[in-house]
Amino acid sequence: MNFFILSIIKAAIVAFVLLTTLAYLQWIERKVIAHIQLRVGPRRVGPHGLLQPLADVIKLLTKEDMLPSHVNKVFYLLASFLAGMFALISISVIPFGTEINIGGIRTSMQLTDLNFGVLFILGLSGIGVYGVALAGWASNNKYSLLGGLRSSAQMISYELPLAMAIAAPLLMLNTLSFREVVNGQSGYYFGFLPRWTIFQGPFPQVVSFLLFVVAAFAETNRVPFDLPEAENELVAGFHTEYSSMKFAAFFMAEYANMVTVSCVATLLFLGGWLPPFPPEYGSNYVPSLIFVIGGGLALYHGINPARPFDRITLPVAGIVFLGVAAMLLVPVVAAILLPLFWFAAKVGVILFLYIWVRGTLPRFRYDQLMSFAWTVMFPVAVVNLFVTGLLVAIVSK
């Protein structure tokens, strides 16, 4: 009974954190792109625009929900539901940290630990394309249909190098469980170099990591591979006929897929929640130092505010940062929060890369996109997988 209650609590926490992250990820994206392009970004709703995601949700909830007369109503409604459902389910097998003890019950920072978790994620990503394809077909609109066809061909093409990029580190670690994947990357070479798969012998998986990241851009329909939504060619692509919360489901699915592939990249290639250098070299104090610096900067700018409201919001943020820094020095709390910090930091770096690329690179032509998948990424993925398998077989003998 206690295990059942604990599982419900974990599910509620994961759902709340994920949905909040998705809401504020678009705020972060708008802010970062605004800085890249020398704009101010959202700043009207709440301090520093922090209530902008809430305003967007209210707008989408209250916006008129149109149901065009010319669409295939069953599949039109089913498409947005499928896209959102498969995007959100994936987070259930992602481990965020080590096992912890709560009320005498030993539990992991994960909803469920499947021994085939990697295959589960690949299966969901493959099925997720049906939501986009159905949206394009059911909309009975030529722009939507072209967007759906583009997305289907694009996702199928990039699914192959993506799967091969995942298979290479799995050959080295000999497991399909995400938790065992992370455990297989524990330890350090020469006492300081982490045994992450991008550094691990017999064949460091740097090429696999690059292939995975590039293919993930195409899988999630992100710039420069957002051809299914190219507004200058297809108006809005597969979701042209969608509005209100049906459109929000596709929007949420895109950001949820970004979070999922960033988590998978972190687990497979970057050691998951493991620190980048040993605790004896001070890795346990780095998070506290970062929060202390952040809190100090917030207090300084609160004392010297650029805007009148900053003299209230920034000191509050500074005190919160300093409080978190102090909590991270408490051994009992640190045992729970430090793995979460390192995992979130690595995922955050990959998400920042998504945003950075969107703010700097132009969109490819569709023929360039498909040619790159089949003539560059696929052959490189095949060679990388072959070499990795050969070296693993030689070393195991």
Legacy VTK file of the C-alpha trace (Angstrom):
# vtk DataFile Version 3.0
C-alpha trace
ASCII
DATASET POLYDATA
POINTS 397 float
0.000 0.000 0.000
2.816 2.404 0.885
4.522 1.599 -2.410
1.283 2.360 -4.298
0.861 5.722 -2.556
4.513 6.582 -3.142
4.134 5.761 -6.850
1.141 8.113 -7.123
3.098 10.878 -5.384
6.063 10.363 -7.728
3.771 10.444 -10.774
2.177 13.703 -9.570
5.570 15.310 -8.940
6.949 14.243 -12.335
3.799 15.467 -14.117
3.909 18.834 -12.330
7.635 19.360 -12.961
7.383 18.274 -16.609
4.399 20.486 -17.445
5.976 23.449 -15.642
9.222 22.857 -17.516
7.380 22.755 -20.853
5.625 26.030 -20.020
8.794 27.857 -19.030
10.965 26.299 -21.724
9.222 28.447 -24.320
9.750 31.504 -22.043
13.470 30.677 -21.838
13.588 30.152 -25.594
11.995 33.527 -26.290
14.352 35.237 -23.846
17.511 33.589 -25.206
16.586 34.227 -28.856
15.759 37.830 -27.929
19.270 38.263 -26.491
20.830 36.605 -29.546
18.909 38.935 -31.873
19.283 42.031 -29.639
15.618 42.189 -28.596
13.989 42.359 -25.158
11.734 39.313 -25.297
8.714 38.819 -23.006
8.676 41.377 -20.180
5.146 42.763 -19.883
3.352 40.008 -17.964
4.827 39.663 -14.482
8.399 40.475 -13.416
10.764 39.782 -16.310
7.824 38.265 -18.198
7.714 35.246 -15.865
3.921 35.054 -16.054
3.935 34.961 -19.861
3.490 31.140 -19.977
0.413 31.463 -17.744
-0.977 34.170 -20.029
-0.365 31.923 -23.061
-2.203 29.009 -21.399
-5.169 31.240 -20.536
-5.231 32.542 -24.107
-5.232 29.022 -25.576
-7.903 27.800 -23.143
-10.251 30.718 -23.863
-9.619 30.966 -27.598
-12.476 29.846 -29.847
-12.036 26.150 -30.610
-12.747 25.892 -34.330
-13.714 22.583 -35.967
-13.506 23.120 -39.746
-16.368 21.560 -41.679
-14.138 19.976 -44.331
-11.937 17.879 -41.992
-12.221 14.182 -41.126
-13.425 14.855 -37.602
-12.427 11.556 -35.933
-8.823 11.518 -37.134
-8.544 15.317 -36.932
-9.252 15.168 -33.184
-7.300 11.935 -32.687
-4.114 13.382 -34.226
-3.481 16.042 -31.571
-4.315 13.559 -28.810
-1.806 10.999 -30.156
0.932 13.588 -30.569
0.576 14.845 -27.006
0.063 11.425 -25.402
3.110 9.703 -26.904
5.300 12.738 -26.198
4.360 12.808 -22.503
4.461 9.041 -21.828
8.170 8.835 -22.675
9.202 10.621 -19.478
7.916 7.679 -17.401
11.041 5.561 -18.028
13.614 8.343 -17.600
15.672 8.048 -14.360
16.609 11.405 -12.826
18.915 10.274 -10.043
19.993 7.562 -7.653
17.816 5.465 -5.360
16.616 7.214 -2.188
14.967 6.123 1.067
11.547 7.644 1.865
9.692 6.473 4.955
11.680 3.260 5.061
10.871 2.460 1.425
13.744 2.290 -1.014
12.682 3.919 -4.277
14.351 5.282 -7.380
13.993 8.767 -8.857
12.038 7.285 -11.744
8.430 6.299 -12.366
9.299 2.835 -13.642
12.577 1.089 -14.421
11.973 -1.036 -17.517
14.816 -3.354 -18.441
14.068 -2.411 -22.065
13.594 1.321 -21.467
15.675 2.331 -24.499
13.483 0.239 -26.810
10.391 1.735 -25.166
11.557 5.267 -26.020
12.428 4.271 -29.607
9.031 2.637 -30.036
7.164 5.702 -28.792
9.181 8.030 -31.017
8.341 5.848 -34.010
4.612 5.790 -33.189
4.590 9.539 -32.486
4.891 10.276 -36.204
1.325 9.032 -36.649
-0.021 12.074 -34.841
1.651 14.449 -37.291
0.799 12.335 -40.353
-2.849 12.021 -39.290
-3.083 15.774 -38.672
-1.851 16.496 -42.190
-4.167 13.977 -43.845
-7.295 14.577 -41.746
-7.146 18.365 -42.189
-8.097 17.963 -45.878
-5.846 20.909 -46.696
-3.074 20.772 -49.288
-0.610 22.682 -47.082
-1.351 20.422 -44.112
-1.064 17.300 -46.276
2.328 18.376 -47.616
3.485 19.136 -44.078
2.331 15.720 -42.862
4.055 13.946 -45.759
7.244 15.904 -45.175
7.203 15.084 -41.497
6.605 11.367 -42.110
9.451 11.092 -44.616
11.745 13.208 -42.427
11.110 11.274 -39.226
11.471 7.884 -40.937
14.726 8.978 -42.591
16.312 10.308 -39.410
14.981 7.462 -37.252
17.563 5.113 -38.812
20.744 7.079 -37.939
19.173 7.948 -34.568
18.617 4.264 -33.727
22.134 3.334 -34.904
23.628 6.149 -32.838
21.812 4.725 -29.795
22.819 1.134 -30.576
26.562 1.882 -30.540
26.897 2.824 -26.823
24.446 0.039 -25.916
26.840 -2.468 -27.514
29.553 -1.225 -25.184
27.404 -1.206 -22.036
25.465 -4.417 -22.850
22.123 -3.299 -21.379
18.819 -1.721 -22.444
17.974 -0.303 -18.997
18.657 3.416 -18.621
19.658 2.965 -14.991
22.187 0.274 -15.895
23.429 2.471 -18.748
24.307 5.195 -16.231
25.850 2.691 -13.806
28.024 1.429 -16.651
29.496 4.935 -17.023
30.513 5.332 -13.364
34.148 5.780 -12.427
36.992 7.837 -13.863
40.004 7.279 -16.087
43.291 8.530 -14.584
41.304 9.636 -11.531
39.618 12.633 -13.207
38.306 11.788 -16.739
34.699 10.473 -16.514
33.929 7.100 -18.070
31.023 8.535 -20.055
30.484 6.754 -23.363
31.856 9.746 -25.279
35.201 9.024 -23.534
34.887 5.285 -22.815
36.907 2.584 -24.552
37.284 0.630 -26.686
35.744 3.230 -29.016
34.636 6.622 -27.590
31.187 7.456 -28.903
31.748 11.072 -29.942
30.490 10.354 -33.480
27.390 8.617 -32.095
26.687 11.604 -29.850
26.918 14.056 -32.777
24.730 11.804 -34.940
22.169 11.538 -32.149
21.993 15.293 -31.575
21.611 16.124 -35.282
19.017 13.381 -35.822
17.155 14.572 -32.722
16.784 18.026 -34.285
15.055 16.406 -37.267
13.002 14.054 -35.066
11.576 16.986 -33.109
10.985 19.199 -36.181
13.281 21.929 -34.900
15.243 24.539 -36.847
17.101 23.979 -39.156
14.990 20.848 -39.815
11.498 22.296 -39.269
10.407 21.783 -42.878
6.974 20.299 -41.936
6.073 23.681 -40.392
7.821 26.010 -42.880
5.586 29.086 -42.787
7.075 30.593 -45.955
6.151 27.432 -47.902
3.295 25.681 -46.073
1.621 28.441 -43.998
2.037 26.378 -40.791
2.321 22.878 -42.193
0.504 19.958 -40.617
-1.203 22.055 -37.906
-2.523 24.832 -40.184
-6.159 23.916 -39.437
-5.684 23.548 -35.668
-6.508 26.141 -33.012
-6.946 26.536 -29.272
-5.945 23.518 -27.147
-5.673 21.191 -30.159
-2.862 23.392 -31.458
-1.432 23.583 -27.919
-1.191 19.766 -27.874
1.174 19.828 -30.886
3.088 22.731 -29.386
3.441 20.887 -26.075
4.441 17.659 -27.845
7.327 19.424 -29.610
8.786 20.729 -26.359
8.139 17.428 -24.556
10.066 15.611 -27.305
12.906 18.102 -26.885
13.077 17.336 -23.168
12.925 13.582 -23.792
15.725 13.453 -26.370
17.861 15.722 -24.174
17.337 13.324 -21.256
18.175 10.316 -23.451
21.351 12.005 -24.731
22.359 12.759 -21.151
21.782 9.175 -20.029
23.435 7.466 -23.005
26.433 9.695 -23.602
26.996 12.103 -20.683
26.797 9.880 -17.613
23.280 10.829 -16.507
23.343 12.157 -12.937
27.049 11.370 -12.391
29.304 14.417 -11.769
31.915 15.360 -14.407
34.798 14.942 -11.921
35.247 13.088 -8.587
33.857 14.404 -5.272
37.375 14.447 -3.809
38.184 17.179 -6.341
35.222 19.265 -5.150
32.366 18.298 -7.489
29.947 18.292 -4.522
30.636 21.994 -3.896
30.240 23.206 -7.492
26.407 23.459 -7.358
26.547 25.497 -4.143
29.189 27.774 -5.669
27.034 28.337 -8.768
23.999 29.252 -6.668
26.106 31.535 -4.448
27.404 33.391 -7.515
23.878 33.618 -8.925
22.514 34.872 -5.616
25.304 37.435 -5.298
24.667 38.773 -8.807
20.919 38.979 -8.150
21.493 40.923 -4.900
23.964 43.267 -6.599
21.561 44.083 -9.435
18.747 44.431 -6.895
20.742 47.102 -5.077
21.521 48.766 -8.440
18.255 48.092 -10.342
17.854 48.778 -14.050
14.056 48.881 -13.565
12.082 49.945 -10.460
10.539 46.504 -9.908
13.994 44.888 -9.882
14.669 46.222 -6.380
12.000 43.772 -5.144
12.255 40.725 -7.435
16.038 40.385 -7.662
16.756 40.448 -3.889
14.047 37.791 -3.415
15.663 35.656 -6.134
19.084 36.230 -4.562
17.902 35.050 -1.123
16.292 31.954 -2.680
19.541 31.130 -4.533
21.591 31.498 -1.368
19.106 29.300 0.520
19.421 26.569 -2.135
23.220 26.859 -1.945
23.057 26.289 1.821
20.702 23.313 1.429
23.100 21.669 -1.024
25.749 21.614 1.730
23.557 19.551 4.078
24.635 15.891 3.570
21.122 14.370 3.762
19.673 16.891 1.308
22.761 16.836 -0.924
22.427 13.058 -1.421
19.068 13.724 -3.114
19.639 17.079 -4.821
23.193 16.724 -6.197
22.330 13.946 -8.685
19.263 15.943 -9.737
21.423 19.041 -10.213
23.962 17.316 -12.471
21.241 15.617 -14.491
19.280 18.860 -14.929
22.467 20.792 -15.778
23.396 18.402 -18.599
19.840 18.353 -19.965
19.765 22.147 -19.749
22.949 22.482 -21.809
21.465 20.345 -24.603
18.185 22.304 -24.497
20.182 25.535 -24.691
21.862 24.113 -27.815
18.396 23.610 -29.341
17.521 27.240 -28.648
20.893 28.568 -29.763
20.657 26.769 -33.109
17.132 28.072 -33.658
18.298 31.645 -33.101
21.313 31.424 -35.430
20.864 28.938 -38.307
18.564 29.247 -41.343
16.182 26.509 -42.474
17.475 23.911 -44.961
15.794 23.136 -48.250
13.830 19.903 -48.139
16.008 18.132 -50.713
19.096 19.107 -48.687
17.463 17.723 -45.565
16.689 14.322 -47.093
20.000 14.110 -48.948
21.907 14.779 -45.728
20.032 11.957 -43.979
20.614 9.278 -46.617
23.988 10.212 -48.101
25.825 11.479 -45.008
24.269 10.486 -41.688
23.150 6.965 -42.586
26.535 5.790 -43.993
28.424 7.395 -41.092
26.065 5.723 -38.586
26.540 2.321 -40.253
30.354 2.604 -40.224
30.373 3.841 -36.614
28.153 0.956 -35.477
30.269 -1.596 -37.375
33.542 -0.312 -35.911
32.079 -0.211 -32.397
30.745 -3.760 -32.673
34.044 -5.045 -34.078
36.136 -3.469 -31.313
33.754 -4.629 -28.588
33.940 -8.178 -29.951
37.770 -8.069 -30.078
38.089 -6.677 -26.531
35.558 -9.164 -25.093
37.678 -12.060 -26.396
LINES 1 398
397 0 1 2 3 4 5 6 7 8 9 10 11 12 13 14 15 16 17 18 19 20 21 22 23 24 25 26 27 28 29 30 31 32 33 34 35 36 37 38 39 40 41 42 43 44 45 46 47 48 49 50 51 52 53 54 55 56 57 58 59 60 61 62 63 64 65 66 67 68 69 70 71 72 73 74 75 76 77 78 79 80 81 82 83 84 85 86 87 88 89 90 91 92 93 94 95 96 97 98 99 100 101 102 103 104 105 106 107 108 109 110 111 112 113 114 115 116 117 118 119 120 121 122 123 124 125 126 127 128 129 130 131 132 133 134 135 136 137 138 139 140 141 142 143 144 145 146 147 148 149 150 151 152 153 154 155 156 157 158 159 160 161 162 163 164 165 166 167 168 169 170 171 172 173 174 175 176 177 178 179 180 181 182 183 184 185 186 187 188 189 190 191 192 193 194 195 196 197 198 199 200 201 202 203 204 205 206 207 208 209 210 211 212 213 214 215 216 217 218 219 220 221 222 223 224 225 226 227 228 229 230 231 232 233 234 235 236 237 238 239 240 241 242 243 244 245 246 247 248 249 250 251 252 253 254 255 256 257 258 259 260 261 262 263 264 265 266 267 268 269 270 271 272 273 274 275 276 277 278 279 280 281 282 283 284 285 286 287 288 289 290 291 292 293 294 295 296 297 298 299 300 301 302 303 304 305 306 307 308 309 310 311 312 313 314 315 316 317 318 319 320 321 322 323 324 325 326 327 328 329 330 331 332 333 334 335 336 337 338 339 340 341 342 343 344 345 346 347 348 349 350 351 352 353 354 355 356 357 358 359 360 361 362 363 364 365 366 367 368 369 370 371 372 373 374 375 376 377 378 379 380 381 382 383 384 385 386 387 388 389 390 391 392 393 394 395 396
